[in-house]
Amino acid sequence: MGADEVILKPAGAPRRLRRWLHWLFALPLLFAVASVLQVAVLRIVDPPLSAMMVWRYAEAWGEGDWSFRVRHEWRDLARIAPSLPISMVAAEDQRFPLHHGFDLQAIEQARDHNARGGRLRGASTISQQVAKNLFLWQGRSWLRKGLEAWYTVLIEALWSKQRIIEVYANIVEFGDGIYGAQAAARQLWGKDAARLTAAESARLAAVLPSPRRYDARQPGPYVQRRAAWIQRQTRQLGGPGYLAAP
């Protein structure tokens, strides 16, 4: 080899590495922008289905139940009996109008309760439930919890409380494959969601968060007791006016 010859080194690998690093750092930003746009659009556009509905389809089809169909029909909040949203708030998140997505008081109480042993108690707010049911998958992991927190922040920042409870009332599961107030009212009582009584609303709220275990149409002793408690709580909160916009 002559003295004037130059040894050329391959430059492809460093260039590919730089491209991969570029995308690695860009992906979180792209996800953040996409998720903000996603939540902003759903502030005014009614979601046709939720992630949990998709997971329910996958679960049924994975078990060979190809005839399974989700029952869901959107109803605006004004067309849902006022007794249902306040019943859900009384059952699951009584500080819903007051917090900003995370109820620190409930979290502390749940932590103290769980530290004493016994049945574990959660402290998820309705905003967190919307984030999980609408956008995420089933299961427990730090990644899912982190995404749930991120979406909860976006929902609280971009939606009104009325929009949050409206979406929740339309995507929450009230029975196996029965999602939302309208489908529940039709399937369980053969009526429109606007005609739900206070007792029926309390029974729907009472089956949460185990709608496949409990039956709102033919309630057992537990659902009956819980529904009666929910009705007392709704009265103590001041009824549907508790959720009125300030």
PyRosetta script that sets phi, psi and omega in degrees:
from pyrosetta import init, pose_from_sequence

init()
pose = pose_from_sequence("MGADEVILKPAGAPRRLRRWLHWLFALPLLFAVASVLQVAVLRIVDPPLSAMMVWRYAEAWGEGDWSFRVRHEWRDLARIAPSLPISMVAAEDQRFPLHHGFDLQAIEQARDHNARGGRLRGASTISQQVAKNLFLWQGRSWLRKGLEAWYTVLIEALWSKQRIIEVYANIVEFGDGIYGAQAAARQLWGKDAARLTAAESARLAAVLPSPRRYDARQPGPYVQRRAAWIQRQTRQLGGPGYLAAP")
pose.set_psi(1, 128.6)
pose.set_omega(1, -177.3)
pose.set_phi(2, -73.6)
pose.set_psi(2, 162.7)
pose.set_omega(2, -177.7)
pose.set_phi(3, -68.3)
pose.set_psi(3, -26.5)
pose.set_omega(3, -176.8)
pose.set_phi(4, -88.2)
pose.set_psi(4, -3.1)
pose.set_omega(4, -178.6)
pose.set_phi(5, -75.7)
pose.set_psi(5, 142.6)
pose.set_omega(5, -179.7)
pose.set_phi(6, -109.6)
pose.set_psi(6, 131.5)
pose.set_omega(6, 177.5)
pose.set_phi(7, -88.1)
pose.set_psi(7, 116.4)
pose.set_omega(7, -179.3)
pose.set_phi(8, -88.9)
pose.set_psi(8, 130.1)
pose.set_omega(8, 178.3)
pose.set_phi(9, -100.6)
pose.set_psi(9, 143.2)
pose.set_omega(9, -179.7)
pose.set_phi(10, -62.5)
pose.set_psi(10, 130.6)
pose.set_omega(10, -178.9)
pose.set_phi(11, -104.4)
pose.set_psi(11, -3.4)
pose.set_omega(11, -175.6)
pose.set_phi(12, -66.2)
pose.set_psi(12, -42.1)
pose.set_omega(12, -174.9)
pose.set_phi(13, -63.4)
pose.set_psi(13, -50.0)
pose.set_omega(13, 177.5)
pose.set_phi(14, -60.0)
pose.set_psi(14, -35.8)
pose.set_omega(14, -179.6)
pose.set_phi(15, -66.8)
pose.set_psi(15, -42.3)
pose.set_omega(15, 177.4)
pose.set_phi(16, -64.6)
pose.set_psi(16, -38.2)
pose.set_omega(16, 179.0)
pose.set_phi(17, -62.9)
pose.set_psi(17, -41.5)
pose.set_omega(17, 178.4)
pose.set_phi(18, -63.8)
pose.set_psi(18, -38.2)
pose.set_omega(18, 178.3)
pose.set_phi(19, -65.0)
pose.set_psi(19, -42.2)
pose.set_omega(19, 179.4)
pose.set_phi(20, -63.6)
pose.set_psi(20, -42.1)
pose.set_omega(20, 178.3)
pose.set_phi(21, -64.2)
pose.set_psi(21, -38.2)
pose.set_omega(21, 177.8)
pose.set_phi(22, -59.4)
pose.set_psi(22, -47.3)
pose.set_omega(22, -180.0)
pose.set_phi(23, -69.1)
pose.set_psi(23, -34.3)
pose.set_omega(23, 179.1)
pose.set_phi(24, -60.9)
pose.set_psi(24, -41.3)
pose.set_omega(24, 179.2)
pose.set_phi(25, -79.5)
pose.set_psi(25, -25.7)
pose.set_omega(25, -177.9)
pose.set_phi(26, -80.8)
pose.set_psi(26, -27.6)
pose.set_omega(26, -175.1)
pose.set_phi(27, -58.1)
pose.set_psi(27, -47.0)
pose.set_omega(27, 178.6)
pose.set_phi(28, -59.1)
pose.set_psi(28, -38.8)
pose.set_omega(28, 178.6)
pose.set_phi(29, -66.8)
pose.set_psi(29, -41.9)
pose.set_omega(29, 178.3)
pose.set_phi(30, -62.6)
pose.set_psi(30, -41.5)
pose.set_omega(30, 178.2)
pose.set_phi(31, -63.7)
pose.set_psi(31, -42.9)
pose.set_omega(31, -179.4)
pose.set_phi(32, -60.6)
pose.set_psi(32, -45.7)
pose.set_omega(32, -179.9)
pose.set_phi(33, -64.5)
pose.set_psi(33, -44.3)
pose.set_omega(33, -178.6)
pose.set_phi(34, -63.7)
pose.set_psi(34, -41.3)
pose.set_omega(34, -178.6)
pose.set_phi(35, -69.8)
pose.set_psi(35, -36.1)
pose.set_omega(35, 175.8)
pose.set_phi(36, -62.4)
pose.set_psi(36, -45.5)
pose.set_omega(36, 178.3)
pose.set_phi(37, -63.4)
pose.set_psi(37, -39.5)
pose.set_omega(37, 179.4)
pose.set_phi(38, -59.2)
pose.set_psi(38, -50.1)
pose.set_omega(38, -178.9)
pose.set_phi(39, -68.8)
pose.set_psi(39, -37.9)
pose.set_omega(39, 179.4)
pose.set_phi(40, -62.7)
pose.set_psi(40, -42.0)
pose.set_omega(40, 178.9)
pose.set_phi(41, -63.5)
pose.set_psi(41, -41.7)
pose.set_omega(41, -177.5)
pose.set_phi(42, -74.5)
pose.set_psi(42, -3.6)
pose.set_omega(42, 171.3)
pose.set_phi(43, -65.1)
pose.set_psi(43, -31.0)
pose.set_omega(43, -177.8)
pose.set_phi(44, -120.9)
pose.set_psi(44, -18.8)
pose.set_omega(44, 179.9)
pose.set_phi(45, -100.6)
pose.set_psi(45, 127.3)
pose.set_omega(45, -179.6)
pose.set_phi(46, -75.8)
pose.set_psi(46, 124.8)
pose.set_omega(46, -179.1)
pose.set_phi(47, -67.0)
pose.set_psi(47, 130.7)
pose.set_omega(47, -179.2)
pose.set_phi(48, -72.0)
pose.set_psi(48, -23.3)
pose.set_omega(48, 177.6)
pose.set_phi(49, -160.7)
pose.set_psi(49, 172.9)
pose.set_omega(49, -179.0)
pose.set_phi(50, -121.1)
pose.set_psi(50, 167.8)
pose.set_omega(50, 177.4)
pose.set_phi(51, -61.5)
pose.set_psi(51, -36.8)
pose.set_omega(51, -179.2)
pose.set_phi(52, -67.2)
pose.set_psi(52, -32.8)
pose.set_omega(52, 174.9)
pose.set_phi(53, -65.0)
pose.set_psi(53, -41.6)
pose.set_omega(53, 177.9)
pose.set_phi(54, -61.9)
pose.set_psi(54, -43.9)
pose.set_omega(54, 178.0)
pose.set_phi(55, -62.9)
pose.set_psi(55, -35.6)
pose.set_omega(55, 178.7)
pose.set_phi(56, -66.6)
pose.set_psi(56, -39.6)
pose.set_omega(56, 174.2)
pose.set_phi(57, -59.2)
pose.set_psi(57, -48.2)
pose.set_omega(57, -178.4)
pose.set_phi(58, -60.8)
pose.set_psi(58, -39.6)
pose.set_omega(58, 179.6)
pose.set_phi(59, -63.8)
pose.set_psi(59, -46.8)
pose.set_omega(59, -179.0)
pose.set_phi(60, -65.1)
pose.set_psi(60, -46.3)
pose.set_omega(60, -179.0)
pose.set_phi(61, -67.3)
pose.set_psi(61, -32.0)
pose.set_omega(61, 175.9)
pose.set_phi(62, -65.0)
pose.set_psi(62, -25.6)
pose.set_omega(62, 177.4)
pose.set_phi(63, -90.7)
pose.set_psi(63, 3.4)
pose.set_omega(63, 178.5)
pose.set_phi(64, 86.8)
pose.set_psi(64, 8.1)
pose.set_omega(64, 179.8)
pose.set_phi(65, -89.8)
pose.set_psi(65, 81.5)
pose.set_omega(65, -175.7)
pose.set_phi(66, -77.0)
pose.set_psi(66, -12.6)
pose.set_omega(66, 179.8)
pose.set_phi(67, -87.7)
pose.set_psi(67, -4.6)
pose.set_omega(67, -176.9)
pose.set_phi(68, -62.9)
pose.set_psi(68, 137.0)
pose.set_omega(68, 176.0)
pose.set_phi(69, -137.4)
pose.set_psi(69, 132.8)
pose.set_omega(69, 174.0)
pose.set_phi(70, -71.4)
pose.set_psi(70, 137.2)
pose.set_omega(70, 175.0)
pose.set_phi(71, -104.4)
pose.set_psi(71, 116.9)
pose.set_omega(71, -175.0)
pose.set_phi(72, -157.8)
pose.set_psi(72, 134.9)
pose.set_omega(72, 177.4)
pose.set_phi(73, -149.1)
pose.set_psi(73, 121.0)
pose.set_omega(73, -175.5)
pose.set_phi(74, -67.9)
pose.set_psi(74, 140.3)
pose.set_omega(74, 171.7)
pose.set_phi(75, -136.2)
pose.set_psi(75, 127.3)
pose.set_omega(75, 175.6)
pose.set_phi(76, -60.8)
pose.set_psi(76, 155.5)
pose.set_omega(76, -176.5)
pose.set_phi(77, -57.4)
pose.set_psi(77, -36.5)
pose.set_omega(77, -179.5)
pose.set_phi(78, -65.8)
pose.set_psi(78, -17.4)
pose.set_omega(78, -179.4)
pose.set_phi(79, -105.5)
pose.set_psi(79, 15.5)
pose.set_omega(79, 174.5)
pose.set_phi(80, -114.1)
pose.set_psi(80, 137.7)
pose.set_omega(80, 179.2)
pose.set_phi(81, -53.5)
pose.set_psi(81, 129.5)
pose.set_omega(81, -178.7)
pose.set_phi(82, -57.9)
pose.set_psi(82, -20.2)
pose.set_omega(82, -179.4)
pose.set_phi(83, -69.8)
pose.set_psi(83, -22.6)
pose.set_omega(83, -177.6)
pose.set_phi(84, -75.3)
pose.set_psi(84, -51.8)
pose.set_omega(84, 179.1)
pose.set_phi(85, -57.0)
pose.set_psi(85, -43.2)
pose.set_omega(85, -179.1)
pose.set_phi(86, -69.3)
pose.set_psi(86, -30.9)
pose.set_omega(86, 176.4)
pose.set_phi(87, -66.1)
pose.set_psi(87, -40.6)
pose.set_omega(87, 178.9)
pose.set_phi(88, -66.4)
pose.set_psi(88, -39.2)
pose.set_omega(88, 177.8)
pose.set_phi(89, -65.7)
pose.set_psi(89, -44.1)
pose.set_omega(89, 179.1)
pose.set_phi(90, -61.8)
pose.set_psi(90, -35.1)
pose.set_omega(90, -177.1)
pose.set_phi(91, -78.4)
pose.set_psi(91, -36.7)
pose.set_omega(91, -166.5)
pose.set_phi(92, -120.8)
pose.set_psi(92, -25.7)
pose.set_omega(92, -169.8)
pose.set_phi(93, -160.3)
pose.set_psi(93, 75.6)
pose.set_omega(93, -172.3)
pose.set_phi(94, -69.9)
pose.set_psi(94, -17.2)
pose.set_omega(94, 177.5)
pose.set_phi(95, -97.9)
pose.set_psi(95, 17.7)
pose.set_omega(95, -176.7)
pose.set_phi(96, -51.5)
pose.set_psi(96, -46.6)
pose.set_omega(96, -179.1)
pose.set_phi(97, -71.5)
pose.set_psi(97, -12.0)
pose.set_omega(97, -170.9)
pose.set_phi(98, -101.6)
pose.set_psi(98, -29.7)
pose.set_omega(98, -175.8)
pose.set_phi(99, -93.3)
pose.set_psi(99, 174.8)
pose.set_omega(99, -178.8)
pose.set_phi(100, -114.3)
pose.set_psi(100, 39.7)
pose.set_omega(100, 176.9)
pose.set_phi(101, 111.3)
pose.set_psi(101, -28.8)
pose.set_omega(101, -179.0)
pose.set_phi(102, -130.2)
pose.set_psi(102, 122.7)
pose.set_omega(102, -178.8)
pose.set_phi(103, -93.5)
pose.set_psi(103, 93.6)
pose.set_omega(103, -176.1)
pose.set_phi(104, -63.3)
pose.set_psi(104, -33.1)
pose.set_omega(104, 178.7)
pose.set_phi(105, -65.3)
pose.set_psi(105, -44.4)
pose.set_omega(105, 178.7)
pose.set_phi(106, -66.9)
pose.set_psi(106, -36.5)
pose.set_omega(106, 178.1)
pose.set_phi(107, -62.3)
pose.set_psi(107, -43.3)
pose.set_omega(107, 179.6)
pose.set_phi(108, -65.8)
pose.set_psi(108, -41.3)
pose.set_omega(108, 178.5)
pose.set_phi(109, -64.3)
pose.set_psi(109, -41.7)
pose.set_omega(109, 178.8)
pose.set_phi(110, -64.9)
pose.set_psi(110, -38.7)
pose.set_omega(110, 178.9)
pose.set_phi(111, -63.1)
pose.set_psi(111, -43.5)
pose.set_omega(111, 178.7)
pose.set_phi(112, -65.3)
pose.set_psi(112, -42.4)
pose.set_omega(112, 179.8)
pose.set_phi(113, -62.6)
pose.set_psi(113, -47.0)
pose.set_omega(113, -177.7)
pose.set_phi(114, -66.9)
pose.set_psi(114, -31.6)
pose.set_omega(114, 179.1)
pose.set_phi(115, -66.6)
pose.set_psi(115, -26.3)
pose.set_omega(115, 179.6)
pose.set_phi(116, -82.8)
pose.set_psi(116, -3.6)
pose.set_omega(116, 179.7)
pose.set_phi(117, 91.0)
pose.set_psi(117, -177.8)
pose.set_omega(117, -178.5)
pose.set_phi(118, 90.3)
pose.set_psi(118, -165.7)
pose.set_omega(118, -177.2)
pose.set_phi(119, -67.6)
pose.set_psi(119, 131.4)
pose.set_omega(119, -178.5)
pose.set_phi(120, -66.2)
pose.set_psi(120, 140.1)
pose.set_omega(120, 179.2)
pose.set_phi(121, -118.3)
pose.set_psi(121, 134.5)
pose.set_omega(121, 177.5)
pose.set_phi(122, -94.7)
pose.set_psi(122, 175.5)
pose.set_omega(122, -179.9)
pose.set_phi(123, -141.6)
pose.set_psi(123, 30.9)
pose.set_omega(123, -179.8)
pose.set_phi(124, -70.9)
pose.set_psi(124, 137.8)
pose.set_omega(124, 176.5)
pose.set_phi(125, -87.9)
pose.set_psi(125, 169.0)
pose.set_omega(125, 176.1)
pose.set_phi(126, -62.6)
pose.set_psi(126, -35.8)
pose.set_omega(126, 177.2)
pose.set_phi(127, -61.5)
pose.set_psi(127, -41.6)
pose.set_omega(127, 177.4)
pose.set_phi(128, -66.6)
pose.set_psi(128, -37.6)
pose.set_omega(128, 178.0)
pose.set_phi(129, -64.0)
pose.set_psi(129, -39.4)
pose.set_omega(129, 177.2)
pose.set_phi(130, -63.4)
pose.set_psi(130, -45.1)
pose.set_omega(130, 179.4)
pose.set_phi(131, -58.3)
pose.set_psi(131, -46.0)
pose.set_omega(131, -178.1)
pose.set_phi(132, -68.1)
pose.set_psi(132, -49.9)
pose.set_omega(132, -174.6)
pose.set_phi(133, -69.2)
pose.set_psi(133, -35.9)
pose.set_omega(133, -174.1)
pose.set_phi(134, -82.1)
pose.set_psi(134, -36.5)
pose.set_omega(134, -169.0)
pose.set_phi(135, -115.7)
pose.set_psi(135, -21.1)
pose.set_omega(135, -165.2)
pose.set_phi(136, -116.9)
pose.set_psi(136, -175.6)
pose.set_omega(136, -176.2)
pose.set_phi(137, -108.3)
pose.set_psi(137, 168.8)
pose.set_omega(137, 177.0)
pose.set_phi(138, -76.4)
pose.set_psi(138, 162.0)
pose.set_omega(138, 177.7)
pose.set_phi(139, 112.4)
pose.set_psi(139, 175.3)
pose.set_omega(139, -178.7)
pose.set_phi(140, -126.5)
pose.set_psi(140, 122.1)
pose.set_omega(140, 175.5)
pose.set_phi(141, -160.5)
pose.set_psi(141, 158.6)
pose.set_omega(141, 178.3)
pose.set_phi(142, -65.1)
pose.set_psi(142, -33.6)
pose.set_omega(142, 178.4)
pose.set_phi(143, -63.1)
pose.set_psi(143, -46.8)
pose.set_omega(143, -179.3)
pose.set_phi(144, -65.1)
pose.set_psi(144, -39.6)
pose.set_omega(144, 178.4)
pose.set_phi(145, -64.4)
pose.set_psi(145, -38.6)
pose.set_omega(145, 178.3)
pose.set_phi(146, -65.1)
pose.set_psi(146, -43.2)
pose.set_omega(146, 177.8)
pose.set_phi(147, -66.6)
pose.set_psi(147, -36.6)
pose.set_omega(147, 176.7)
pose.set_phi(148, -60.7)
pose.set_psi(148, -43.5)
pose.set_omega(148, 178.7)
pose.set_phi(149, -63.9)
pose.set_psi(149, -41.5)
pose.set_omega(149, -179.8)
pose.set_phi(150, -62.4)
pose.set_psi(150, -48.5)
pose.set_omega(150, 180.0)
pose.set_phi(151, -66.4)
pose.set_psi(151, -33.3)
pose.set_omega(151, 177.3)
pose.set_phi(152, -62.7)
pose.set_psi(152, -43.1)
pose.set_omega(152, 177.6)
pose.set_phi(153, -60.3)
pose.set_psi(153, -44.8)
pose.set_omega(153, 180.0)
pose.set_phi(154, -64.4)
pose.set_psi(154, -43.7)
pose.set_omega(154, -179.3)
pose.set_phi(155, -61.0)
pose.set_psi(155, -45.7)
pose.set_omega(155, -178.9)
pose.set_phi(156, -67.8)
pose.set_psi(156, -32.1)
pose.set_omega(156, -178.7)
pose.set_phi(157, -77.1)
pose.set_psi(157, -33.7)
pose.set_omega(157, -170.5)
pose.set_phi(158, -106.5)
pose.set_psi(158, -18.0)
pose.set_omega(158, -178.9)
pose.set_phi(159, -111.3)
pose.set_psi(159, 155.6)
pose.set_omega(159, 170.5)
pose.set_phi(160, -81.0)
pose.set_psi(160, 164.2)
pose.set_omega(160, 176.0)
pose.set_phi(161, -62.4)
pose.set_psi(161, -35.7)
pose.set_omega(161, 178.7)
pose.set_phi(162, -63.8)
pose.set_psi(162, -39.2)
pose.set_omega(162, 178.6)
pose.set_phi(163, -66.9)
pose.set_psi(163, -39.7)
pose.set_omega(163, -179.7)
pose.set_phi(164, -61.5)
pose.set_psi(164, -48.8)
pose.set_omega(164, -178.1)
pose.set_phi(165, -69.9)
pose.set_psi(165, -29.8)
pose.set_omega(165, 176.4)
pose.set_phi(166, -64.7)
pose.set_psi(166, -47.6)
pose.set_omega(166, 179.2)
pose.set_phi(167, -64.5)
pose.set_psi(167, -42.2)
pose.set_omega(167, -179.9)
pose.set_phi(168, -60.7)
pose.set_psi(168, -44.9)
pose.set_omega(168, -179.1)
pose.set_phi(169, -63.8)
pose.set_psi(169, -19.4)
pose.set_omega(169, -178.2)
pose.set_phi(170, -98.5)
pose.set_psi(170, -16.1)
pose.set_omega(170, -177.0)
pose.set_phi(171, -118.1)
pose.set_psi(171, -11.5)
pose.set_omega(171, -178.0)
pose.set_phi(172, -70.9)
pose.set_psi(172, 148.2)
pose.set_omega(172, -178.0)
pose.set_phi(173, -89.4)
pose.set_psi(173, 124.4)
pose.set_omega(173, 180.0)
pose.set_phi(174, -106.2)
pose.set_psi(174, -6.5)
pose.set_omega(174, 178.6)
pose.set_phi(175, -172.0)
pose.set_psi(175, 171.7)
pose.set_omega(175, -175.9)
pose.set_phi(176, -61.4)
pose.set_psi(176, 109.0)
pose.set_omega(176, 179.8)
pose.set_phi(177, 78.6)
pose.set_psi(177, 7.2)
pose.set_omega(177, 180.0)
pose.set_phi(178, -106.5)
pose.set_psi(178, 109.6)
pose.set_omega(178, -174.1)
pose.set_phi(179, -117.5)
pose.set_psi(179, 126.7)
pose.set_omega(179, 174.8)
pose.set_phi(180, 92.2)
pose.set_psi(180, 159.8)
pose.set_omega(180, -174.4)
pose.set_phi(181, -63.0)
pose.set_psi(181, -42.6)
pose.set_omega(181, -176.0)
pose.set_phi(182, -66.1)
pose.set_psi(182, -46.3)
pose.set_omega(182, 179.0)
pose.set_phi(183, -62.8)
pose.set_psi(183, -39.7)
pose.set_omega(183, 179.1)
pose.set_phi(184, -64.9)
pose.set_psi(184, -45.4)
pose.set_omega(184, 179.7)
pose.set_phi(185, -61.8)
pose.set_psi(185, -41.0)
pose.set_omega(185, -179.7)
pose.set_phi(186, -68.8)
pose.set_psi(186, -48.1)
pose.set_omega(186, -174.5)
pose.set_phi(187, -71.9)
pose.set_psi(187, -36.5)
pose.set_omega(187, -173.3)
pose.set_phi(188, -91.5)
pose.set_psi(188, -35.2)
pose.set_omega(188, -174.8)
pose.set_phi(189, -129.9)
pose.set_psi(189, 0.6)
pose.set_omega(189, 176.8)
pose.set_phi(190, 64.5)
pose.set_psi(190, 36.0)
pose.set_omega(190, -178.7)
pose.set_phi(191, -138.4)
pose.set_psi(191, 172.9)
pose.set_omega(191, 177.3)
pose.set_phi(192, -81.9)
pose.set_psi(192, 152.2)
pose.set_omega(192, -179.1)
pose.set_phi(193, -60.1)
pose.set_psi(193, -27.3)
pose.set_omega(193, 179.8)
pose.set_phi(194, -68.1)
pose.set_psi(194, -18.2)
pose.set_omega(194, -175.7)
pose.set_phi(195, -103.3)
pose.set_psi(195, 9.5)
pose.set_omega(195, 176.7)
pose.set_phi(196, -62.2)
pose.set_psi(196, 136.5)
pose.set_omega(196, 176.5)
pose.set_phi(197, -84.0)
pose.set_psi(197, 168.6)
pose.set_omega(197, 178.0)
pose.set_phi(198, -62.3)
pose.set_psi(198, -37.9)
pose.set_omega(198, 179.9)
pose.set_phi(199, -67.2)
pose.set_psi(199, -41.9)
pose.set_omega(199, 178.8)
pose.set_phi(200, -66.8)
pose.set_psi(200, -40.5)
pose.set_omega(200, 177.4)
pose.set_phi(201, -61.1)
pose.set_psi(201, -41.9)
pose.set_omega(201, 179.5)
pose.set_phi(202, -65.0)
pose.set_psi(202, -36.4)
pose.set_omega(202, 178.9)
pose.set_phi(203, -70.2)
pose.set_psi(203, -36.8)
pose.set_omega(203, 175.2)
pose.set_phi(204, -63.1)
pose.set_psi(204, -44.1)
pose.set_omega(204, 178.6)
pose.set_phi(205, -66.3)
pose.set_psi(205, -29.0)
pose.set_omega(205, -176.4)
pose.set_phi(206, -70.4)
pose.set_psi(206, -25.9)
pose.set_omega(206, -178.3)
pose.set_phi(207, -80.9)
pose.set_psi(207, -10.5)
pose.set_omega(207, 177.6)
pose.set_phi(208, -77.5)
pose.set_psi(208, 140.1)
pose.set_omega(208, 3.7)
pose.set_phi(209, -101.1)
pose.set_psi(209, 31.3)
pose.set_omega(209, -179.3)
pose.set_phi(210, -125.9)
pose.set_psi(210, 63.2)
pose.set_omega(210, -173.7)
pose.set_phi(211, -70.4)
pose.set_psi(211, -17.1)
pose.set_omega(211, 178.0)
pose.set_phi(212, -87.8)
pose.set_psi(212, -13.5)
pose.set_omega(212, 179.5)
pose.set_phi(213, -93.9)
pose.set_psi(213, -36.0)
pose.set_omega(213, -175.6)
pose.set_phi(214, -111.9)
pose.set_psi(214, 155.7)
pose.set_omega(214, -175.7)
pose.set_phi(215, -120.9)
pose.set_psi(215, 119.0)
pose.set_omega(215, -179.9)
pose.set_phi(216, -75.6)
pose.set_psi(216, -26.9)
pose.set_omega(216, -178.3)
pose.set_phi(217, -77.7)
pose.set_psi(217, -40.4)
pose.set_omega(217, 178.6)
pose.set_phi(218, -123.0)
pose.set_psi(218, 74.2)
pose.set_omega(218, -172.5)
pose.set_phi(219, -71.4)
pose.set_psi(219, 140.4)
pose.set_omega(219, 172.5)
pose.set_phi(220, -84.4)
pose.set_psi(220, -174.5)
pose.set_omega(220, -177.1)
pose.set_phi(221, -57.9)
pose.set_psi(221, -40.3)
pose.set_omega(221, -178.6)
pose.set_phi(222, -63.0)
pose.set_psi(222, -48.9)
pose.set_omega(222, -178.3)
pose.set_phi(223, -64.7)
pose.set_psi(223, -37.6)
pose.set_omega(223, 178.1)
pose.set_phi(224, -62.4)
pose.set_psi(224, -46.0)
pose.set_omega(224, 179.5)
pose.set_phi(225, -64.4)
pose.set_psi(225, -44.4)
pose.set_omega(225, -177.9)
pose.set_phi(226, -66.9)
pose.set_psi(226, -39.4)
pose.set_omega(226, 178.8)
pose.set_phi(227, -62.7)
pose.set_psi(227, -40.0)
pose.set_omega(227, 178.0)
pose.set_phi(228, -64.6)
pose.set_psi(228, -39.9)
pose.set_omega(228, 177.2)
pose.set_phi(229, -64.3)
pose.set_psi(229, -41.6)
pose.set_omega(229, 179.9)
pose.set_phi(230, -62.2)
pose.set_psi(230, -42.4)
pose.set_omega(230, 178.9)
pose.set_phi(231, -62.9)
pose.set_psi(231, -38.6)
pose.set_omega(231, 176.3)
pose.set_phi(232, -64.6)
pose.set_psi(232, -40.6)
pose.set_omega(232, -179.6)
pose.set_phi(233, -66.3)
pose.set_psi(233, -38.6)
pose.set_omega(233, 179.3)
pose.set_phi(234, -62.9)
pose.set_psi(234, -38.1)
pose.set_omega(234, 178.3)
pose.set_phi(235, -67.1)
pose.set_psi(235, -40.0)
pose.set_omega(235, -179.9)
pose.set_phi(236, -66.9)
pose.set_psi(236, -32.3)
pose.set_omega(236, 178.3)
pose.set_phi(237, -74.8)
pose.set_psi(237, -16.4)
pose.set_omega(237, 179.8)
pose.set_phi(238, 105.7)
pose.set_psi(238, 10.3)
pose.set_omega(238, 178.6)
pose.set_phi(239, 76.3)
pose.set_psi(239, -164.4)
pose.set_omega(239, -177.5)
pose.set_phi(240, -56.7)
pose.set_psi(240, -25.2)
pose.set_omega(240, 179.1)
pose.set_phi(241, -62.1)
pose.set_psi(241, -19.8)
pose.set_omega(241, 178.2)
pose.set_phi(242, -61.6)
pose.set_psi(242, -27.5)
pose.set_omega(242, -178.1)
pose.set_phi(243, -98.0)
pose.set_psi(243, 4.1)
pose.set_omega(243, -178.2)
pose.set_phi(244, -65.4)
pose.set_psi(244, 145.5)
pose.set_omega(244, 178.4)
pose.set_phi(245, -64.0)
pose.set_psi(245, 138.4)
pose.set_omega(245, 179.8)
pose.set_phi(246, -66.4)
pose.dump_pdb("model.pdb")
